[in-house]
Amino acid sequence: LDPMLLQMWEEIRAIESNIGTLIAGGFNSLNDRIKSQGVSVKDLPNPAVGDGIVDDSNAIAAKDAEAAAAGKALIVPPGTYRFAQNKTLSSRIMMLPGARFDSAPGVTVTMQVPEAGRYQVFGSTITITFSVSIHDVVYPEWFGAAGNGTTNDATAIQKAINVTQAMASRSILGF
């Protein structure tokens, strides 16, 4: 091999190695920052599964109680968390992108208005009641609205309207 090519290859490998370390360090730092702010539903012991099949009701309720006792937020990472029982969650809730609460038909989850972006966080069968609001806006996207002009968003918009009306004047519907 040409010595110059070999040297370039070694330099590229060194850069790749450093980039991996920097990226891993960045993720670890972000993970540490998130953990300092809250309790994840995936934390041990007794984590929620988040596969959309297993009943996560009790695991999430236990993590919620832990977060509330510590004065921290309940962090919900990506996954579909199924409730088979009515539950009331009392802590501040941070729904990360890809996280979703769903339930068996007829199940109601009462919670604070979550901290979440404009992405779906509630499945089609869950009934949500917001108890208190730290935030002033409820987004139809949380209930599945796509807002793309081709998808029928009527059901998602109606769910957002219903939950907002139930809160009286504490929140507004964000479009």
Accessible surface in RSA format (square Angstrom, percent):
REM  Atomic radii and reference values for relative SASA: ProtOr
REM  Chains: A
REM  Algorithm: Lee & Richards
REM  Probe-radius: 1.40
REM  Slices: 20
REM RES _ NUM      All-atoms   Total-Side   Main-Chain    Non-polar    All polar
REM                ABS   REL    ABS   REL    ABS   REL    ABS   REL    ABS   REL
RES LEU A   1   184.91 103.0 109.70  78.5  75.21 189.1 120.11  84.4  64.80 174.4
RES ASP A   2    75.34  52.8  62.77  62.5  12.57  29.7  22.52  53.0  52.82  52.7
RES PRO A   3   105.87  77.2  99.14  90.4   6.73  24.5 101.86  84.1   4.01  24.9
RES MET A   4   135.25  70.0 130.97  86.7   4.28  10.2  97.82  83.2  37.43  49.6
RES LEU A   5   103.04  57.4  99.54  71.2   3.50   8.8  99.94  70.2   3.09   8.3
RES LEU A   6    72.90  40.6  71.54  51.2   1.36   3.4  72.82  51.1   0.09   0.2
RES GLN A   7   104.40  58.4 102.56  75.0   1.84   4.4  27.08  57.6  77.32  58.6
RES MET A   8    95.83  49.6  95.01  62.9   0.82   2.0  81.68  69.4  14.16  18.8
RES TRP A   9   138.21  55.5 135.82  65.7   2.39   5.6 113.46  60.5  24.75  40.2
RES GLU A  10    94.25  54.1  87.45  66.2   6.79  16.2  28.04  54.2  66.21  54.1
RES GLU A  11    88.57  50.9  84.91  64.2   3.66   8.7  36.72  71.0  51.85  42.3
RES ILE A  12    90.83  51.7  90.49  67.4   0.33   0.8  90.83  65.4   0.00   0.0
RES ARG A  13   135.30  56.8 130.36  66.5   4.94  11.8  20.67  28.3 114.63  69.5
RES ALA A  14    52.19  48.0  43.97  67.9   8.22  18.7  51.29  72.2   0.91   2.4
RES ILE A  15    98.56  56.1  97.81  72.9   0.75   1.8  98.54  71.0   0.02   0.1
RES GLU A  16   105.56  60.6  95.53  72.3  10.03  23.9  39.25  75.9  66.31  54.1
RES SER A  17    71.54  60.5  56.07  74.8  15.48  35.7  35.32  75.2  36.22  50.7
RES ASN A  18    89.46  61.7  88.80  85.8   0.66   1.6  17.53  42.2  71.93  69.5
RES ILE A  19    84.04  47.8  83.92  62.5   0.12   0.3  84.04  60.5   0.00   0.0
RES GLY A  20    37.92  46.8   0.00   N/A  37.92  46.8  33.70  92.5   4.23   9.5
RES THR A  21    94.46  67.2  86.19  87.4   8.27  19.7  67.35  90.5  27.10  41.0
RES LEU A  22   131.10  73.0 119.99  85.8  11.11  27.9 122.78  86.2   8.32  22.4
RES ILE A  23    91.98  52.3  85.37  63.6   6.61  15.9  91.06  65.6   0.92   2.5
RES ALA A  24    48.77  44.8  43.92  67.8   4.85  11.0  48.53  68.3   0.24   0.6
RES GLY A  25    35.78  44.1   0.00   N/A  35.78  44.1  30.70  84.2   5.09  11.4
RES GLY A  26    41.36  51.0   0.00   N/A  41.36  51.0  34.94  95.9   6.41  14.4
RES PHE A  27   131.70  65.9 128.50  79.6   3.20   8.3 128.87  78.1   2.84   8.1
RES ASN A  28    92.47  63.8  91.65  88.6   0.82   2.0  22.24  53.5  70.23  67.9
RES SER A  29    58.00  49.0  51.83  69.2   6.17  14.2  30.06  64.0  27.94  39.1
RES LEU A  30    82.53  46.0  81.39  58.2   1.14   2.9  82.08  57.6   0.45   1.2
RES ASN A  31    72.03  49.7  69.67  67.3   2.36   5.7  15.74  37.9  56.29  54.4
RES ASP A  32    91.59  64.2  85.24  84.8   6.35  15.0  28.49  67.0  63.10  62.9
RES ARG A  33   159.06  66.8 157.07  80.1   1.99   4.7  55.35  75.7 103.71  62.9
RES ILE A  34    46.04  26.2  44.15  32.9   1.89   4.6  46.02  33.1   0.02   0.1
RES LYS A  35    96.56  47.1  90.62  55.6   5.94  14.1  60.20  54.2  36.36  38.7
RES SER A  36    69.16  58.4  46.73  62.4  22.43  51.7  46.24  98.5  22.93  32.1
RES GLN A  37   101.05  56.5  94.23  68.9   6.82  16.2  22.64  48.2  78.40  59.5
RES GLY A  38     4.10   5.1   0.00   N/A   4.10   5.1   0.00   0.0   4.10   9.2
RES VAL A  39    10.51   6.9  10.18   9.2   0.33   0.8  10.51   9.1   0.00   0.0
RES SER A  40    16.26  13.7  15.53  20.7   0.73   1.7  12.51  26.6   3.75   5.3
RES VAL A  41     0.00   0.0   0.00   0.0   0.00   0.0   0.00   0.0   0.00   0.0
RES LYS A  42    83.48  40.7  70.38  43.2  13.10  31.2  41.60  37.4  41.88  44.6
RES ASP A  43    30.11  21.1  25.37  25.3   4.74  11.2  12.75  30.0  17.36  17.3
RES LEU A  44   145.97  81.3 122.46  87.6  23.51  59.1 122.48  86.0  23.50  63.2
RES PRO A  45    98.90  72.1  95.10  86.7   3.80  13.8  97.54  80.5   1.36   8.5
RES ASN A  46   112.70  77.7 100.90  97.5  11.80  28.4  28.45  68.5  84.25  81.4
RES PRO A  47    50.58  36.9  39.56  36.1  11.01  40.0  39.56  32.7  11.01  68.4
RES ALA A  48     2.52   2.3   0.00   0.0   2.52   5.7   0.29   0.4   2.23   5.9
RES VAL A  49    69.13  45.5  58.43  52.9  10.70  25.8  62.79  54.6   6.34  17.2
RES GLY A  50     9.41  11.6   0.00   N/A   9.41  11.6   0.02   0.1   9.39  21.0
RES ASP A  51    71.86  50.3  43.20  43.0  28.66  67.8  36.07  84.9  35.79  35.7
RES GLY A  52    26.76  33.0   0.00   N/A  26.76  33.0   7.92  21.7  18.84  42.2
RES ILE A  53   138.06  78.6 126.27  94.1  11.79  28.4 128.98  92.9   9.08  24.6
RES VAL A  54    65.41  43.0  59.71  54.1   5.70  13.7  65.41  56.8   0.00   0.0
RES ASP A  55    55.33  38.8  33.84  33.7  21.49  50.8  21.05  49.5  34.29  34.2
RES ASP A  56     1.63   1.1   1.35   1.3   0.28   0.7   0.28   0.7   1.35   1.3
RES SER A  57     0.00   0.0   0.00   0.0   0.00   0.0   0.00   0.0   0.00   0.0
RES ASN A  58    87.84  60.6  81.97  79.2   5.87  14.1  33.20  79.9  54.64  52.8
RES ALA A  59    21.57  19.8  13.98  21.6   7.59  17.3  18.59  26.2   2.98   7.9
RES ILE A  60     0.00   0.0   0.00   0.0   0.00   0.0   0.00   0.0   0.00   0.0
RES ALA A  61    27.16  25.0  21.65  33.4   5.51  12.5  22.51  31.7   4.65  12.3
RES ALA A  62    56.98  52.4  43.47  67.1  13.51  30.7  51.19  72.1   5.79  15.3
RES LYS A  63     5.92   2.9   5.92   3.6   0.00   0.0   1.70   1.5   4.22   4.5
RES ASP A  64     6.63   4.6   6.63   6.6   0.00   0.0   0.00   0.0   6.63   6.6
RES ALA A  65    60.74  55.8  51.64  79.7   9.10  20.7  57.02  80.3   3.72   9.9
RES GLU A  66    85.12  48.9  75.24  56.9   9.88  23.5  39.24  75.9  45.88  37.5
RES ALA A  67     0.00   0.0   0.00   0.0   0.00   0.0   0.00   0.0   0.00   0.0
RES ALA A  68    46.37  42.6  23.19  35.8  23.18  52.7  28.33  39.9  18.04  47.8
RES ALA A  69    95.53  87.8  50.65  78.2  44.88 102.1  63.60  89.6  31.93  84.6
RES ALA A  70    60.09  55.3  26.43  40.8  33.67  76.6  38.33  54.0  21.76  57.6
RES GLY A  71    68.86  84.9   0.00   N/A  68.86  84.9  37.08 101.8  31.78  71.2
RES LYS A  72    75.45  36.8  68.78  42.2   6.67  15.9  33.86  30.5  41.59  44.3
RES ALA A  73     0.00   0.0   0.00   0.0   0.00   0.0   0.00   0.0   0.00   0.0
RES LEU A  74     0.00   0.0   0.00   0.0   0.00   0.0   0.00   0.0   0.00   0.0
RES ILE A  75     3.46   2.0   3.46   2.6   0.00   0.0   3.46   2.5   0.00   0.0
RES VAL A  76     0.00   0.0   0.00   0.0   0.00   0.0   0.00   0.0   0.00   0.0
RES PRO A  77    24.16  17.6  24.16  22.0   0.00   0.0  24.16  20.0   0.00   0.0
RES PRO A  78    80.38  58.6  68.00  62.0  12.38  45.0  68.28  56.4  12.09  75.2
RES GLY A  79    18.71  23.1   0.00   N/A  18.71  23.1  17.40  47.8   1.31   2.9
RES THR A  80    46.65  33.2  44.64  45.3   2.00   4.8  19.51  26.2  27.13  41.0
RES TYR A  81     0.00   0.0   0.00   0.0   0.00   0.0   0.00   0.0   0.00   0.0
RES ARG A  82    67.14  28.2  67.14  34.2   0.00   0.0   9.23  12.6  57.90  35.1
RES PHE A  83     0.00   0.0   0.00   0.0   0.00   0.0   0.00   0.0   0.00   0.0
RES ALA A  84    39.80  36.6  19.79  30.5  20.02  45.5  19.79  27.9  20.02  53.0
RES GLN A  85    69.38  38.8  63.87  46.7   5.51  13.1  34.74  74.0  34.64  26.3
RES ASN A  86   100.43  69.3  81.17  78.4  19.26  46.4  25.12  60.5  75.31  72.8
RES LYS A  87    44.28  21.6  37.72  23.1   6.56  15.6  14.02  12.6  30.26  32.2
RES THR A  88    99.02  70.4  74.94  76.0  24.08  57.4  48.69  65.4  50.33  76.1
RES LEU A  89     0.83   0.5   0.00   0.0   0.83   2.1   0.00   0.0   0.83   2.2
RES SER A  90    69.62  58.8  51.70  69.0  17.92  41.3  46.32  98.6  23.29  32.6
RES SER A  91     5.75   4.9   0.51   0.7   5.24  12.1   5.75  12.2   0.00   0.0
RES ARG A  92    73.99  31.1  70.70  36.0   3.30   7.9  20.90  28.6  53.10  32.2
RES ILE A  93     0.12   0.1   0.00   0.0   0.12   0.3   0.00   0.0   0.12   0.3
RES MET A  94    41.02  21.2  41.02  27.1   0.00   0.0  40.99  34.9   0.03   0.0
RES MET A  95     2.32   1.2   0.00   0.0   2.32   5.5   0.02   0.0   2.30   3.1
RES LEU A  96    45.74  25.5  45.56  32.6   0.18   0.4  45.74  32.1   0.00   0.0
RES PRO A  97    87.78  64.0  81.49  74.3   6.28  22.8  81.99  67.7   5.78  35.9
RES GLY A  98    53.04  65.4   0.00   N/A  53.04  65.4  34.49  94.7  18.54  41.5
RES ALA A  99     0.45   0.4   0.00   0.0   0.45   1.0   0.00   0.0   0.45   1.2
RES ARG A 100    84.31  35.4  84.31  43.0   0.00   0.0   6.04   8.3  78.26  47.4
RES PHE A 101     0.00   0.0   0.00   0.0   0.00   0.0   0.00   0.0   0.00   0.0
RES ASP A 102    32.48  22.8  32.48  32.3   0.00   0.0   6.14  14.4  26.35  26.3
RES SER A 103     8.64   7.3   0.00   0.0   8.64  19.9   0.00   0.0   8.64  12.1
RES ALA A 104    23.39  21.5  20.66  31.9   2.73   6.2  23.39  32.9   0.00   0.0
RES PRO A 105   113.18  82.5  93.11  84.9  20.07  73.0  94.62  78.1  18.55 115.3
RES GLY A 106    69.52  85.7   0.00   N/A  69.52  85.7  39.33 107.9  30.19  67.6
RES VAL A 107    11.58   7.6  11.50  10.4   0.08   0.2  11.58  10.1   0.00   0.0
RES THR A 108    40.72  29.0  39.66  40.2   1.06   2.5  21.48  28.9  19.24  29.1
RES VAL A 109     0.00   0.0   0.00   0.0   0.00   0.0   0.00   0.0   0.00   0.0
RES THR A 110    31.15  22.2  31.15  31.6   0.00   0.0  15.78  21.2  15.37  23.2
RES MET A 111     0.00   0.0   0.00   0.0   0.00   0.0   0.00   0.0   0.00   0.0
RES GLN A 112    21.13  11.8  21.13  15.4   0.00   0.0   0.84   1.8  20.29  15.4
RES VAL A 113     0.45   0.3   0.00   0.0   0.45   1.1   0.00   0.0   0.45   1.2
RES PRO A 114     1.27   0.9   0.00   0.0   1.27   4.6   0.00   0.0   1.27   7.9
RES GLU A 115    45.57  26.2  38.50  29.1   7.08  16.8  17.34  33.5  28.23  23.0
RES ALA A 116    23.62  21.7   0.00   0.0  23.62  53.7   6.57   9.2  17.05  45.2
RES GLY A 117    29.99  37.0   0.00   N/A  29.99  37.0  26.65  73.1   3.34   7.5
RES ARG A 118   114.41  48.0  87.74  44.7  26.67  63.5  48.00  65.6  66.41  40.2
RES TYR A 119    61.53  28.7  56.49  32.1   5.03  13.1  54.27  40.8   7.26   9.0
RES GLN A 120    52.18  29.2  41.26  30.2  10.92  26.0  10.38  22.1  41.81  31.7
RES VAL A 121     0.00   0.0   0.00   0.0   0.00   0.0   0.00   0.0   0.00   0.0
RES PHE A 122     0.25   0.1   0.25   0.2   0.00   0.0   0.25   0.2   0.00   0.0
RES GLY A 123     4.57   5.6   0.00   N/A   4.57   5.6   2.35   6.5   2.21   5.0
RES SER A 124    87.53  74.0  69.96  93.4  17.57  40.5  46.91  99.9  40.62  56.9
RES THR A 125    60.07  42.7  46.12  46.8  13.95  33.2  50.58  67.9   9.49  14.3
RES ILE A 126    10.01   5.7   0.83   0.6   9.19  22.1   0.83   0.6   9.19  24.9
RES THR A 127    68.88  49.0  64.91  65.8   3.97   9.5  44.68  60.0  24.20  36.6
RES ILE A 128    16.03   9.1   0.81   0.6  15.23  36.7   0.81   0.6  15.23  41.3
RES THR A 129    54.11  38.5  52.65  53.4   1.47   3.5  38.87  52.2  15.24  23.0
RES PHE A 130     6.78   3.4   0.00   0.0   6.78  17.6   0.00   0.0   6.78  19.4
RES SER A 131    45.03  38.1  28.12  37.5  16.91  39.0  29.54  62.9  15.49  21.7
RES VAL A 132    73.54  48.4  73.53  66.6   0.01   0.0  73.54  63.9   0.00   0.0
RES SER A 133    32.37  27.4   2.01   2.7  30.35  69.9   2.11   4.5  30.26  42.4
RES ILE A 134    95.16  54.2  67.56  50.3  27.60  66.5  72.69  52.3  22.47  61.0
RES HIS A 135    62.87  34.4  58.81  40.9   4.06  10.4  42.18  43.5  20.69  24.1
RES ASP A 136    93.92  65.8  89.05  88.6   4.87  11.5  21.37  50.3  72.55  72.4
RES VAL A 137    39.26  25.8  37.63  34.1   1.63   3.9  37.63  32.7   1.63   4.4
RES VAL A 138     0.00   0.0   0.00   0.0   0.00   0.0   0.00   0.0   0.00   0.0
RES TYR A 139    48.05  22.4  48.05  27.3   0.00   0.0  12.80   9.6  35.25  43.5
RES PRO A 140     4.20   3.1   4.20   3.8   0.00   0.0   4.20   3.5   0.00   0.0
RES GLU A 141    35.55  20.4  35.09  26.5   0.46   1.1  11.32  21.9  24.23  19.8
RES TRP A 142     3.55   1.4   3.55   1.7   0.00   0.0   3.55   1.9   0.00   0.0
RES PHE A 143    19.92  10.0   8.66   5.4  11.26  29.3   9.09   5.5  10.83  31.0
RES GLY A 144    30.84  38.0   0.00   N/A  30.84  38.0   8.93  24.5  21.91  49.1
RES ALA A 145    12.14  11.2   4.63   7.1   7.51  17.1   4.75   6.7   7.40  19.6
RES ALA A 146    54.52  50.1  22.86  35.3  31.65  72.0  30.99  43.6  23.53  62.3
RES GLY A 147    63.15  77.9   0.00   N/A  63.15  77.9  29.44  80.8  33.71  75.5
RES ASN A 148    88.21  60.8  56.01  54.1  32.19  77.5  39.08  94.1  49.12  47.5
RES GLY A 149    80.33  99.1   0.00   N/A  80.33  99.1  43.13 118.4  37.19  83.3
RES THR A 150   125.08  89.0  87.98  89.2  37.10  88.4  80.58 108.2  44.50  67.3
RES THR A 151    68.15  48.5  49.85  50.5  18.30  43.6  42.00  56.4  26.15  39.5
RES ASN A 152   129.85  89.5  97.70  94.4  32.15  77.4  43.05 103.6  86.80  83.9
RES ASP A 153    21.12  14.8  15.44  15.4   5.68  13.4   7.14  16.8  13.98  13.9
RES ALA A 154    63.86  58.7  51.74  79.9  12.11  27.6  58.52  82.4   5.34  14.1
RES THR A 155    96.37  68.5  90.47  91.7   5.90  14.1  58.80  79.0  37.57  56.8
RES ALA A 156     8.38   7.7   5.94   9.2   2.44   5.6   6.56   9.2   1.82   4.8
RES ILE A 157    51.49  29.3  51.49  38.4   0.00   0.0  51.49  37.1   0.00   0.0
RES GLN A 158    88.10  49.3  87.65  64.1   0.45   1.1  37.73  80.3  50.37  38.2
RES LYS A 159    53.47  26.1  50.34  30.9   3.13   7.5  45.51  41.0   7.96   8.5
RES ALA A 160     0.00   0.0   0.00   0.0   0.00   0.0   0.00   0.0   0.00   0.0
RES ILE A 161    51.63  29.4  50.66  37.7   0.97   2.3  51.63  37.2   0.00   0.0
RES ASN A 162    75.68  52.2  68.33  66.0   7.35  17.7  26.28  63.3  49.39  47.7
RES VAL A 163     9.33   6.1   5.03   4.6   4.30  10.4   9.09   7.9   0.24   0.7
RES THR A 164    14.75  10.5  14.68  14.9   0.07   0.2  14.68  19.7   0.07   0.1
RES GLN A 165   128.13  71.6 107.34  78.5  20.78  49.5  42.85  91.2  85.27  64.7
RES ALA A 166    79.84  73.4  38.85  59.9  40.99  93.2  51.64  72.7  28.20  74.7
RES MET A 167     1.31   0.7   0.83   0.5   0.48   1.1   1.25   1.1   0.06   0.1
RES ALA A 168    77.48  71.2  53.62  82.8  23.86  54.3  67.54  95.1   9.95  26.4
RES SER A 169   109.20  92.3  79.03 105.5  30.17  69.5  52.82 112.5  56.38  79.0
RES ARG A 170   108.46  45.5  90.50  46.1  17.96  42.8  63.73  87.1  44.73  27.1
RES SER A 171     7.42   6.3   0.00   0.0   7.42  17.1   1.17   2.5   6.26   8.8
RES ILE A 172   109.16  62.1 106.35  79.2   2.81   6.8 109.16  78.6   0.00   0.0
RES LEU A 173    40.34  22.5  20.84  14.9  19.51  49.0  20.84  14.6  19.51  52.5
RES GLY A 174     9.84  12.1   0.00   N/A   9.84  12.1   9.84  27.0   0.00   0.0
RES PHE A 175   151.78  75.9 100.62  62.3  51.16 133.1 115.16  69.8  36.62 104.8
END  Absolute sums over single chains surface
CHAIN  1 A     9708.9       7749.2       1959.6       5993.1       3715.8
END  Absolute sums over all chains
TOTAL          9708.9       7749.2       1959.6       5993.1       3715.8
